[in-house]
């Protein structure tokens, strides 16, 4: 028994190392003040350059990189892609400190797109190390690590700016230090011997992976997964809402900057990010205790909460008061985090880990494709290049449209289920002698 104990605990070290990596990679005190930094004297960029020419590059890069990174992550067995993410974080913050000019900052956004595209390696690495019965536990540890890191970073950034009067340049140095620690930590992660798709079964060194066979299996799984109406419903909401969520998150700092210019007033972006993250975590935790028949009421719930999201975005856009903007943003993030957790649970309930990873990747890709289209039309200077207030009015209308579609679909589903229940007793009576 004593000889087996260490083997039973083999998951502890890689999980601890991965959580340390996630914590330091997310501890970036300067991030809540990115827009202020780019518009300030350090970079001296214009609002049009930041909102319409720089930020859209992240969306385009993320979309282009997501699918090849998704395949490369599994083929290379995670660790090399985690190291690539750590290196990309270092390059991003080094350029944020020293790069000058529009083209250089656009190139920086490309590397940040690589950072977000490679996040899949962080969240899937641990599944190749631990047993199936530990998936839920280690997933909660890894997600909590990034959540705590982001919260601590936001609080530190706010305190250092408001109390200690640190410059934003100094905050970026602190962020660079933190992501460098994360990169160093990643080198100590054990190299997995298997992965979800290409190395599902341990192979001999002489046996090669049949990439075409894996792709055919992925296509077959794709068709089977999305043939289920509940799966399709939750996935559609996931993709469309995540698209809107990304847009609001990306340009919220720009909206706040227009409502209350940071060069003339004290801002509390870091504190707001910390509060919204913590309250969102509480909402996510509470999901496990909500007893609702999601099969019956899921679409109606999605409709009502999407309407609440639309109202929050509308208030952010039309009420030009920074505190109401902050409060609406907190509500927006809490509701989205609550719903995306429910959607994740509903999708993952009846799927294997391999198919869940596939559905997650496809839903994210569709969200990014929609976001790219929305960015190209609404934000990009080569499209309409609308101002920030008009953009947020469109985003509020976008969520309202999602709410309307799911409300109609949900009412139809509820009525259909009700009629089916009414018909069952009559059928039983008719069939009895």
C-alpha positions in Angstrom: 0.0 0.0 0.0 2.8 2.4 0.8 4.4 1.9 -2.6 1.2 2.7 -4.3 0.5 6.0 -2.5 3.0 8.1 -4.5 1.5 6.8 -7.8 -2.0 7.7 -6.6 -0.8 11.3 -5.9 1.0 11.8 -9.2 -1.7 14.3 -10.3 -0.8 16.7 -7.4 2.5 18.1 -8.7 1.4 18.8 -12.4 -1.8 20.3 -11.1 0.0 22.5 -8.6 2.5 23.6 -11.3 -0.3 24.3 -13.8 -2.2 26.3 -11.2 0.9 28.4 -10.5 1.4 29.0 -14.2 -2.3 30.0 -14.5 -2.1 32.3 -11.5 1.0 34.2 -12.7 -0.1 34.3 -16.3 -3.3 36.0 -15.2 -1.8 38.3 -12.7 -1.4 41.4 -14.9 -2.1 44.6 -12.9 -1.8 46.8 -16.0 -4.5 45.2 -18.0 -7.5 47.1 -16.6 -5.7 50.3 -17.6 -4.7 49.3 -21.1 -6.8 51.8 -23.0 -5.6 54.7 -20.7 -2.0 53.6 -21.3 -2.4 53.5 -25.1 -4.1 56.9 -25.2 -1.7 58.4 -22.7 1.8 60.0 -23.2 3.6 56.6 -23.2 2.1 55.6 -26.6 0.3 58.8 -27.6 -2.2 57.1 -29.9 -5.5 58.6 -31.0 -8.9 57.2 -30.1 -9.6 56.2 -33.7 -6.3 54.3 -33.9 -6.9 52.4 -30.7 -10.6 51.5 -31.1 -10.9 51.2 -34.9 -7.4 50.1 -36.0 -5.6 48.3 -33.1 -8.2 46.4 -31.1 -9.8 44.7 -34.2 -6.4 43.0 -34.9 -6.9 40.8 -31.8 -10.2 39.5 -33.1 -8.8 38.7 -36.6 -5.7 37.0 -35.1 -7.6 34.9 -32.6 -9.9 33.7 -35.4 -7.1 32.8 -37.8 -5.0 31.0 -35.2 -7.7 29.2 -33.3 -8.2 26.1 -35.5 -4.5 25.4 -36.2 -3.6 25.9 -32.6 -6.5 23.6 -31.6 -5.0 20.8 -33.7 -1.4 21.6 -32.8 -2.2 21.6 -29.1 -3.4 18.0 -29.2 -0.8 16.8 -31.7 2.2 18.3 -29.7 0.6 17.2 -26.4 0.0 20.5 -24.7 3.2 21.5 -23.0 4.9 23.0 -26.0 1.8 25.1 -26.7 1.7 26.2 -23.0 5.3 27.3 -23.4 4.3 29.2 -26.6 1.6 31.0 -24.7 4.0 32.0 -21.9 6.5 33.3 -24.5 3.7 35.2 -26.3 2.8 36.8 -23.1 6.3 38.0 -22.6 6.6 39.3 -26.1 3.2 41.1 -25.7 4.2 42.9 -22.6 7.7 43.6 -23.7 6.3 45.3 -26.8 3.7 47.1 -24.7 6.6 48.6 -22.8 8.9 49.6 -25.6 7.1 49.4 -29.0 6.1 52.7 -30.6 3.8 53.5 -33.4 0.6 52.1 -34.9 2.1 49.2 -36.8 4.1 48.0 -33.8 1.1 48.0 -31.5 -1.0 46.2 -34.2 1.8 43.5 -34.3 1.5 43.4 -30.5 -2.2 42.6 -30.8 -1.4 39.7 -33.1 0.7 38.2 -30.3 -2.1 38.8 -27.8 -4.4 36.9 -30.2 -1.8 34.0 -30.0 -2.0 34.2 -26.2 -5.8 33.8 -26.2 -5.8 31.1 -28.9 -3.3 29.0 -26.9 -5.5 29.1 -23.7 -6.9 25.8 -24.8 -3.6 24.1 -24.0 -3.9 25.4 -20.4 -7.4 24.0 -19.9 -6.9 20.7 -21.6 -3.3 19.8 -20.4 -4.4 18.4 -17.1 -6.9 15.9 -18.7 -4.0 14.0 -20.2 -2.3 13.7 -16.7 -5.1 12.8 -14.3 -7.7 10.0 -14.1 -11.3 10.6 -15.3 -12.7 10.7 -11.7 -10.5 13.7 -10.9 -11.5 15.8 -13.9 -14.0 17.9 -12.0 -11.7 18.6 -9.1 -8.6 19.6 -11.2 -10.8 21.7 -13.5 -12.0 23.7 -10.6 -8.5 24.2 -9.3 -7.1 25.4 -12.7 -10.0 27.8 -13.3 -9.8 29.1 -9.8 -6.1 29.8 -10.2 -6.7 32.0 -13.2 -9.6 33.7 -11.5 -7.7 34.5 -8.4 -4.7 35.7 -10.4 -6.8 38.0 -12.4 -8.6 39.3 -9.3 -5.3 39.9 -7.4 -3.8 41.6 -10.4 -6.8 43.9 -10.8 -6.8 44.8 -7.1 -3.0 45.4 -7.1 -3.2 47.6 -10.2 -6.0 49.7 -8.7 -4.2 50.1 -5.3 -0.8 50.9 -6.9 -2.4 53.5 -9.2 -4.8 55.1 -6.7 -2.8 54.9 -3.5 0.9 54.5 -4.4 0.6 56.7 -7.5 2.5 54.2 -9.7 2.8 55.0 -13.4 1.2 52.7 -15.9 4.6 52.0 -17.3 5.7 50.6 -13.9 2.5 48.5 -13.8 3.4 47.0 -17.2 6.9 46.1 -15.8 5.1 44.3 -13.0 2.9 42.4 -15.5 5.9 41.5 -17.5 7.6 40.1 -14.4 4.6 38.0 -13.5 4.2 36.5 -17.0 7.9 35.7 -17.0 7.5 33.8 -13.8 4.7 31.9 -15.4 6.9 31.0 -18.4 9.6 29.8 -16.1 7.1 27.6 -14.2 5.8 26.0 -17.4 9.2 24.4 -18.1 8.7 22.2 -15.0 5.4 20.7 -16.2 5.7 17.0 -17.0 5.4 16.1 -20.7 2.1 14.1 -21.2 2.3 10.8 -23.0 -1.2 11.0 -24.5 -3.7 13.5 -25.7 -7.4 13.6 -26.4 -7.4 13.0 -30.2 -4.0 12.3 -31.9 -2.5 10.3 -29.0 -5.6 9.0 -27.4 -4.0 5.6 -26.9 -0.3 5.2 -26.0 1.6 4.3 -29.2 4.9 2.7 -29.8 7.6 5.1 -31.2 7.4 3.3 -34.5 3.7 3.8 -34.9 2.7 7.1 -36.7 -0.4 9.1 -36.2 -2.9 9.0 -39.1 -3.9 12.7 -39.2 -6.6 12.1 -41.9 -8.2 9.4 -39.8 -8.3 11.7 -36.8 -9.9 14.5 -38.9 -12.5 12.0 -40.3 -13.4 11.0 -36.7 -13.7 14.7 -35.7 -16.1 15.3 -38.6 -18.2 12.2 -37.7 -18.3 13.4 -34.0 -19.3 16.9 -35.1 -22.3 15.6 -37.1 -23.4 13.4 -34.2 -23.0 16.1 -31.5 -25.0 18.8 -33.3 -27.8 16.5 -34.4 -29.3 16.9 -30.9 -31.7 19.8 -30.6 -30.8 20.7 -27.0 -27.1 20.6 -27.8 -27.7 22.8 -30.9 -29.8 25.2 -28.8 -27.2 25.7 -26.1 -24.4 25.8 -28.6 -26.1 28.5 -30.6 -26.6 30.6 -27.5 -23.0 30.0 -26.5 -21.6 31.1 -29.9 -23.8 34.2 -30.4 -23.5 35.4 -26.8 -19.8 34.8 -26.5 -19.4 36.9 -29.7 -21.3 39.8 -28.0 -19.4 39.3 -24.7 -16.0 39.5 -26.4 -17.1 42.7 -28.1 -18.3 44.4 -24.9 -15.2 43.3 -22.9 -12.8 44.5 -25.6 -14.3 48.0 -25.9 -15.6 48.6 -22.4 -12.5 50.5 -21.3 -12.9 52.7 -24.4 -16.5 53.5 -23.4 -15.4 54.3 -19.8 -12.7 56.6 -21.3 -15.3 58.5 -23.2 -17.6 58.8 -20.2 -14.8 59.9 -17.8 -11.5 60.7 -19.4 -8.7 59.1 -17.3 -6.3 61.9 -18.0 -8.4 64.4 -16.0 -10.2 62.1 -13.4 -9.4 59.2 -11.1 -10.7 55.9 -12.5 -11.4 52.6 -10.8 -11.2 50.1 -13.7 -9.1 47.6 -11.7 -11.5 47.6 -8.7 -14.5 47.1 -11.0 -12.8 44.2 -12.8 -11.9 42.6 -9.4 -15.5 43.0 -8.1 -17.1 41.7 -11.2 -14.8 38.7 -11.3 -15.4 37.8 -7.6 -19.2 38.2 -7.9 -19.2 36.2 -11.1 -17.3 33.5 -9.3 -19.9 33.4 -6.6 -22.7 33.2 -9.2 -20.8 30.3 -10.9 -20.5 28.5 -7.6 -24.3 29.0 -6.9 -25.2 27.3 -10.2 -24.5 23.9 -8.7 -27.4 24.6 -6.2 -30.0 25.8 -8.7 -32.7 23.2 -9.2 -34.4 23.9 -12.5 -35.6 21.6 -15.3 -33.3 23.1 -18.0 -34.7 20.8 -20.6 -38.1 22.5 -20.2 -37.2 26.1 -19.1 -33.7 26.5 -20.5 -34.5 28.5 -23.6 -36.9 30.8 -21.7 -34.2 31.4 -19.0 -31.6 32.2 -21.7 -34.1 34.6 -23.3 -34.8 36.5 -20.0 -31.2 36.7 -18.9 -30.1 37.7 -22.4 -32.6 40.6 -22.1 -31.0 41.5 -18.8 -27.6 41.6 -20.5 -29.1 43.8 -23.2 -30.5 46.2 -20.6 -27.1 46.4 -18.8 -25.3 47.2 -22.1 -28.0 49.8 -23.0 -27.5 51.5 -19.6 -23.8 51.5 -20.0 -24.2 53.2 -23.4 -27.0 55.8 -22.7 -26.5 56.9 -19.1 -23.3 58.9 -19.1 -22.5 58.3 -15.5 -19.3 56.3 -14.7 -20.7 54.7 -11.6 -23.8 53.4 -13.4 -21.5 52.2 -16.2 -19.4 50.3 -13.6 -22.5 48.8 -12.0 -24.0 47.8 -15.3 -20.7 46.2 -16.3 -20.6 44.1 -13.1 -24.2 42.9 -13.8 -23.3 42.1 -17.4 -20.3 40.0 -16.4 -22.1 38.2 -13.6 -25.1 37.2 -15.8 -22.9 36.1 -18.6 -20.6 34.0 -16.4 -23.7 32.4 -14.8 -25.3 31.5 -18.1 -22.1 30.3 -19.8 -21.5 28.0 -16.8 -25.0 26.5 -17.2 -24.5 26.2 -20.9 -21.2 24.4 -20.4 -22.8 22.0 -17.9 -25.7 21.2 -20.2 -23.4 20.6 -23.2 -20.9 18.5 -21.2 -23.4 16.3 -19.3 -23.8 13.7 -22.0 -20.5 14.1 -23.9 -17.2 12.4 -23.6 -14.2 14.6 -22.9 -13.1 14.3 -26.5 -16.4 15.5 -27.9 -16.7 18.2 -25.3 -13.3 19.6 -26.4 -14.5 19.4 -30.0 -17.8 21.2 -29.3 -16.0 23.8 -27.2 -13.6 24.5 -30.0 -16.3 24.7 -32.7 -18.5 27.0 -30.6 -15.6 29.3 -29.9 -14.6 29.3 -33.6 -18.2 30.3 -34.6 -18.2 33.0 -31.9 -15.0 34.4 -33.3 -16.2 34.2 -36.9 -19.3 36.2 -35.9 -17.2 38.6 -33.8 -14.9 39.1 -36.8 -17.8 40.0 -39.0 -19.3 42.4 -36.4 -15.9 44.0 -35.9 -15.3 44.4 -39.6 -18.6 46.0 -40.2 -19.1 48.1 -37.0 -15.6 48.8 -35.6 -12.9 48.6 -38.2 -11.9 51.8 -39.9 -12.2 50.0 -43.3 -15.9 49.3 -42.5 -18.3 51.8 -40.8 -15.8 52.7 -38.1 -18.6 53.8 -35.8 -17.9 55.8 -32.6 -17.9 53.9 -29.3 -21.4 55.0 -28.2 -23.0 53.8 -31.4 -21.1 50.5 -31.2 -22.6 49.8 -27.7 -26.1 50.6 -28.9 -25.6 48.0 -31.6 -24.3 45.5 -29.0 -27.4 46.1 -26.8 -29.7 45.6 -29.8 -27.7 42.4 -30.6 -28.4 40.9 -27.2 -32.0 42.0 -27.4 -32.3 40.1 -30.7 -30.8 37.0 -29.1 -33.4 37.3 -26.3 -36.3 37.6 -28.7 -35.2 34.6 -30.7 -34.8 32.4 -27.7 -38.1 33.7 -26.1 -40.1 32.6 -29.2 -38.2 29.3 -29.4 -38.6 28.7 -25.6 -42.4 29.4 -25.5 -42.8 27.0 -28.5 -40.8 24.3 -26.6 -42.8 24.8 -23.4 -46.1 24.6 -25.2 -45.0 21.5 -27.1 -43.9 19.7 -23.9 -47.2 20.7 -22.2 -49.3 19.3 -25.1 -47.2 16.1 -25.1 -47.9 15.6 -21.3 -51.6 16.2 -21.9 -51.7 13.6 -24.7 -50.0 10.9 -22.7 -52.9 10.2 -20.3 -55.4 10.2 -23.1 -53.3 7.7 -25.0 -53.0 5.5 -21.9 -56.8 5.6 -21.5 -57.4 4.7 -25.1 -55.0 1.8 -25.0 -56.5 0.3 -21.8 -59.1 -2.5 -22.3 
